[in-house]
């Protein structure tokens, strides 16, 4: 049986990380209806300079300079 797995674009993830920066990861995950583990995976990915948690490609740090967690 296949799992119903949602897919989020990088823009949504970036906005979610920014929201987490403002109100905290736990509260942001609850407000967006995503798993807390997913939120913290995205936060970690953005900290490491990856626009997506499942991509190994690094983006320029300047593009993420306003994302501080």
C-alpha positions in Angstrom: 0.0 0.0 0.0 1.4 3.4 -1.0 1.7 6.2 1.5 0.1 9.5 0.9 3.1 11.7 1.0 2.7 15.4 0.4 5.3 17.3 -1.6 6.2 21.0 -0.8 8.0 23.3 -3.1 11.1 25.2 -1.9 9.2 28.5 -1.6 6.8 26.9 0.9 9.7 25.4 2.8 11.6 28.8 2.9 8.5 30.5 4.2 7.9 27.8 6.8 11.5 28.2 8.0 11.1 32.0 8.2 7.9 31.5 10.3 9.7 29.1 12.5 12.4 31.7 13.0 9.7 34.1 14.2 7.5 31.9 16.4 9.5 28.7 16.9 9.6 25.5 15.0 7.0 23.6 17.1 4.4 26.3 16.8 5.1 26.9 13.1 4.7 23.2 12.4 1.4 23.1 14.2 0.1 26.2 12.4 1.1 24.8 9.0 -0.2 21.3 9.7 3.1 19.6 9.1 5.0 17.2 11.3 7.5 18.7 13.7 10.2 16.4 12.4 9.6 17.7 8.9 9.9 21.3 10.1 13.2 20.6 11.9 14.5 18.8 8.9 13.8 21.8 6.7 15.4 24.2 9.3 18.5 22.0 9.3 18.6 21.9 5.5 18.4 25.7 5.2 21.1 26.2 7.9 23.3 23.9 5.8 22.6 26.0 2.7 20.4 23.4 1.0 17.1 24.8 -0.4 15.4 21.4 0.0 15.9 18.7 2.7 16.2 16.1 0.0 18.6 17.8 -2.3 22.4 17.6 -2.1 22.9 20.8 -4.1 24.0 23.8 -2.1 22.6 27.2 -2.9 24.5 30.5 -2.4 24.5 31.5 1.3 23.6 35.0 0.3 20.2 33.8 -0.9 19.6 32.5 2.6 21.2 35.3 4.6 18.0 36.4 6.2 17.2 32.9 7.5 18.6 32.6 10.9 17.5 29.9 13.3 
